[in-house]
Amino acid sequence: MSLSNRFLLLGSTAAFATIGAAHAADLPVKKAEPVEYVRVCTTHGVAFFYIPGTDTCLRISGRTRFEGNYQTNYSRQTGTGDTSGYRGLLRFNFDARTRTEYGTLRALVRLDAGSRTGLIHSGTQLRIGHSYAATGVDEAGRAQQHVNVDKAFIQFGGLTAGRAASYFDFYAHDFEIYGATSGSDTSSTNLLAYTATIGNGFSTTLSLEDPVYRRTPVFAPYATTATTPVGPVFVGYADGLPSLYGTIDSIQRSRLPDFVGALRVEQDWGTAQLSAATHEINVGNLSTAPAEGTGGVITGIAHTHSVQGWAVQGGVKVNAPFIALGDALYLQGAYGDGTQNYVGYCMIAGCYAQANTGFGGQKFAQYFADASINPFTGQLQTSTSFSAVASYLHYWSPEWRSTLFGSYGEQDFSAGARLAQGAAYSLVSPNGAVAFGANAVGVPGTRFYRLSQALRDSYQYVVGASLIWSPVRDLDIGVEGFYTQVGVKSGRVIDSDKSPTAYTNVAAINAGTFVPRTATQDSVSQIRLRVQRDF
């Protein structure tokens, strides 16, 4: 190709390129949508980000945990014999906050779920509907799935509404792995509360809280049938003489919320709180079907009036940076009348039960009933309880820390309450021939009455320690061990482990032909391992 032809080809190509560019410039150009990247929100702390398209900041966090447990056990009676157990736990937190002209609007949701096997299974969680258990012959009751809406509340100004921790609580096992000590620890309840800030670190709270999560069943010694109420035999009078009339429906009704008040101070030296609560005990009516012998005019039948139980608690947390950075000491004490769950006496054995055994093969049950119904007057007779706890956290280094903790508690029933139940029992079964099981009080003055476990005043104490290693941030690898002793405050009780048939041989015990084994106390040691990652 000649040089002139080459110049002609290049010129033609350039012309076409210019024309193409001119036409392209006339076409409409669609702009790309702007990319809205997630923006960091620093207004409410670390790890918050703006939800795209809103002015709400959100933090997503969670937890995973493994636990293994071992405890001493000396029995292979039915339902006991486990010495080990395991648990896996997951948790998701969603914390949403928005700045408003009235202050911060906050919503927090926390979901917990877990899988428990062997020794780590909870009758407490089953009773309040937080767990469901396996039914297979080799897994029955010893494999559980646990699901709980642990938190779901709204905060706006001083208002808190939803599912949150009770404002009565203070220590709430803050430094413990298992949570073995006595003391109130209701981390999930439904409430409506208002907190007013006074100044200089002081605040006061009034909270209306769900009474269901603070109930302990009213003492009900005699079960009737699955379709009729469960409660104590009520004694009316026929022709001027005591006569068995029927039972009282001891299932509690919901009428009033629990009223909780707290005065709190938080300053550099630490935190202190004074709490108080009222709790209504409100049972049903006398059944209409007489039990026997009503061949006369029944008189003296009194309606069971509700009563208001109450509880008070005081606690202090003292920071001790002069010993080591992060060190702190908790001291807490509580007293209650008809409010055992606020005192937290049931923590190691398991709450929401009339009576319970906290470890396999326990020789006798502790009774946690907030009240009993006098079978002659029909009126509630409340129990009293108290607890005291101390816990000290010490940092040996930034990676190593340990806790030393202990508690002591008691629960008492009036002598009149137990005597009245025994008098009613004497009408039901004068010689003990009718077996009413472990809840039977017995006929006053008999050997069985002196040895039966029902409505016996009891005590318990716990001592323990833990050691936790945190090699990196938000990872804990720890072990905790503790010793628990429970006992009756006076006299002796039947050892249900060594004499499992005693409560079906009442007449033989009173006649002296059957001498059951007895005990004054029982104890257990436990060790728990935990590996936990927060993120």
Beta strands, then each sheet from edge to edge (+ up, - down):
strand 1: 40-41
strand 2: 48-50
strand 3: 56-71
strand 4: 84-100
strand 5: 103-118
strand 6: 131-133
strand 7: 143-156
strand 8: 159-164
strand 9: 189-199
strand 10: 202-209
strand 11: 233-238
strand 12: 241-247
strand 13: 258-267
strand 14: 270-281
strand 15: 298-299
strand 16: 307-319
strand 17: 328-337
strand 18: 355-356
strand 19: 366-367
strand 20: 371-373
strand 21: 380-382
strand 22: 384-395
strand 23: 400-412
strand 24: 458-469
strand 25: 475-488
strand 26: 493-494
strand 27: 518-519
strand 28: 521-534
sheet 1: 1+ 2- 3+ 4- 5+ 7- 6+
sheet 2: 1+ 2- 3+ 28- 25+ 24- 23+ 22- 17+ 16- 14+ 13- 10+ 9- 8+
sheet 3: 12+ 11- 15+
sheet 4: 18+ 19-
sheet 5: 20+ 21-
sheet 6: 26+ 27-
end
